[in-house]
Amino acid sequence: MASIIVLRPGVDWTATGGLFDWTLEFLISRLSERQTADHLQEIVDNNLGSLWIGDLPAPTQQEIVSHWRDGLVTTGERQLPETEHKVDVIRHLQELVDATYSAGFSETQDPG
């Protein structure tokens, strides 16, 4: 089943359910706002398959984008299993990062 992350109207990213879940799980432990982290966990646990970034508070949106830009691809390179498809999967994660720029999110500081 395909899943979707909508960054802005007209700017979205689709992925397999497994990669979508992994992408949200990447965020869950990193987010400073626990209510949003719990919401993301609920999406994963219930196989809801969609996340609309615009439904979240603006600071949380920016934090999510910052985490994706600062570590999604490198974490994927380290953690995802070595398969014949890994190069394509990493490229797909990079497409999500690129989409954050297309969606007009500003340059961000380390969410640290």
C-alpha positions in Angstrom: 0.0 0.0 0.0 1.3 3.4 -0.9 1.5 6.1 1.8 1.8 9.8 1.5 3.4 12.8 3.3 1.9 16.1 2.2 4.3 18.9 2.7 2.2 21.6 1.1 -0.8 21.5 -1.2 0.7 20.2 -4.5 4.0 19.0 -2.9 3.9 15.5 -1.5 6.0 12.4 -1.2 4.7 8.9 -1.6 6.4 5.7 -0.5 5.7 2.1 0.4 4.1 1.6 3.7 7.3 0.3 5.2 9.4 3.2 4.1 6.7 5.7 5.2 6.6 4.1 8.7 10.5 4.1 8.9 10.5 7.8 7.9 8.0 8.6 10.7 9.8 6.4 13.2 13.0 8.3 12.4 11.2 11.4 13.7 9.4 10.0 16.7 12.4 9.8 19.1 13.8 13.1 17.8 10.9 15.4 18.2 10.9 17.8 21.1 7.1 18.0 21.1 5.8 14.8 22.6 2.2 15.2 21.5 3.3 15.2 17.8 5.6 12.3 18.4 2.6 10.4 19.9 0.5 11.4 16.9 3.1 10.0 14.5 3.3 6.8 16.5 -0.5 6.4 16.2 -0.2 6.8 12.5 2.4 4.0 12.4 0.6 1.8 14.8 -2.7 2.0 13.0 -1.3 1.9 9.4 -3.0 5.1 8.6 -0.6 5.8 5.7 -0.7 9.6 5.5 0.7 12.6 7.2 -0.3 16.2 6.4 2.5 18.4 7.7 0.2 21.5 7.5 -2.0 20.0 10.2 0.9 20.4 12.7 2.0 23.6 14.5 4.4 25.7 12.5 7.4 25.2 14.9 6.8 21.4 14.7 6.7 21.5 10.9 10.0 23.3 10.9 11.5 20.9 13.4 10.4 17.9 11.3 11.9 19.4 8.1 15.1 20.2 10.0 15.5 16.6 11.2 14.8 15.3 7.7 17.3 17.6 6.1 20.0 17.0 8.8 19.8 13.3 9.1 17.2 11.3 7.2 19.4 10.2 4.3 22.6 9.5 6.4 20.5 7.5 8.9 18.9 5.5 6.1 22.4 4.7 4.7 23.4 3.4 8.1 20.2 1.7 9.3 18.4 0.3 6.3 19.2 -3.2 5.2 21.7 -3.9 2.5 19.6 -5.1 -0.4 19.8 -4.6 -4.2 17.2 -1.8 -3.8 18.9 0.2 -1.1 20.4 2.7 -3.6 16.9 3.4 -4.9 15.5 3.7 -1.4 18.1 6.2 -0.3 17.5 8.2 -3.5 13.8 8.2 -2.6 14.5 9.5 0.9 16.6 12.3 -0.8 13.5 13.1 -2.9 11.6 13.8 0.4 14.4 16.0 1.6 14.4 17.8 -1.8 10.6 18.3 -1.5 11.0 20.2 1.7 12.8 22.9 -0.3 10.2 22.7 -3.1 7.5 23.2 -0.5 9.1 26.5 0.6 10.3 25.6 4.0 13.1 28.0 5.0 16.6 27.0 5.8 16.7 25.7 9.3 18.9 25.6 12.2 19.9 22.4 14.0 16.8 21.4 16.1 19.1 20.0 18.7 
